[in-house]
């Protein structure tokens, strides 16, 4: 009995650890998008920031080091959203069309730059990565110990970021201004808030977080860059924001759910359940995305001004 129990607990332990590890870049991108959407802007170009952040992190980490790689990824994601903010916040272009164009541009540009820098052979597995850091005592807790307390430093930073964002959202004047712009830009402006300034800063923050998510994909997970490796994670992050009802804790929980859906393939493979093709589990997060968006239609309290092009000058 003990051997049977151990044979199940070990794969479950690995599954929980993989769930948290997989959820980390999704949570980073979704938390940034949560701030963006709270200001009334939806950034469909999130995918572009993630893939640009991943490539920038690969180049910088291979040349200088992992820390610089994370900084480069964040900066690349930020730069991508400068273009998005210019067109959507200041020129009032359609957010969906602009975001789609930026995503396609980023996917093509990163593919071109990747081949220019690394040639036809690619980068391989030569990119330095950050290793997991075990927290003494806590990492020894059965089941949840390794999952929560044997992770890369970026995951621990996420643990601090979620409550900090929740406090900022609901306990500060800045958070109140952000939510006010997302609900009614005219009313926010009447109260002395500059809607365009708030939206621009929110969009840039979201892009920086998406770039950091891309860097995490490379430097804390795969250890290499592959063309189109973002694989729809920007769109999944948007679904996570909806499922999390535009709150930091809700977004973190939804990201963990999607991370678990992605990690299911590892659990079933470790248990020897090979009757079901692993490709089925690869598409599970995307199926879950469709289900979430379909069920959320008309049922969630989205910011009232989300995706509105009209905005009083501010």
Buried (B, 14 or more C-beta within 10 A) or exposed (E): EEEEEEEEEEBBBBBBBBBBBBBBBBBBBBBBBBBBBBBBBBBBBBBBBBBBBBBBBBBBBBEEEBEBBBBBBBBBBBBBBEBBBBBBBEEEBEBEEBBBBBBEBBBEBBBEBBEEBBEEEBBEEEBBBBEBEBBEEEBEEEEBBBBBBBBBBBBBEBEEBBEEBBEBBEEEEEBBBBBBBBBBBBBBBEEEBBBBEBBBBBBBBBBBBBBBBBBBBBBBBBBBBBBEBBBBBBBBBBBBBBBBBBBBBBBBBBBBBBBBBBBBBBBBBBBEEEEEEEEEBEEBBBEBBEEBBEEBEEEBEBBEBBBBEEBEEB
